[in-house]
Amino acid sequence: MYTSQQSPPRASVDTRVNSRPEHVDFSALLDPSLLQAARYIYRTYYEVHPDQVQRPLGVALDRFTHRGKLIFAGKPILLPQECFVPVNQIETDLY
């Protein structure tokens, strides 16, 4: 004998991004070796391109290989193994 059962109502999931806080303190989250790698990438870029006037937003950095790229515009889209180091954190101890 076949009886149909009603499935329980599904809870709605809020997927809005604007509920997240915009300011996050990255200093407590970053491994010091990641910060050092981000500073190296940042410093190397300015040594190779001293006439560049556009300031980057930060560095997208692979957590395992420590390879990264400077991000200049927009919000970075990161791979699961990547993290973002903002430029203000990179510059705090450089000068």
Residue pairs with C-beta under 8 A, 6 or more apart in sequence:
26 84
26 85
26 86
26 89
27 89
29 83
30 83
30 85
30 89
31 63
33 66
34 61
34 63
34 66
34 83
34 85
35 85
35 89
35 90
37 61
37 66
37 68
38 58
38 59
38 61
38 68
38 85
38 90
39 90
39 93
39 94
41 59
41 61
41 68
41 69
41 70
42 56
42 59
42 70
42 87
42 90
42 91
42 94
43 94
45 52
45 56
45 70
46 52
54 72
55 87
56 70
56 71
56 72
56 87
57 71
57 72
57 73
57 76
57 86
57 87
58 70
58 71
58 76
58 84
58 85
58 86
58 87
58 89
58 90
59 68
59 69
59 70
59 71
59 84
59 85
59 87
59 90
60 68
60 69
60 71
60 76
60 78
60 82
60 83
60 84
61 67
61 68
61 82
61 83
61 84
61 85
62 68
62 79
62 81
62 82
63 81
63 82
63 83
64 81
68 82
68 85
71 84
76 84
78 84
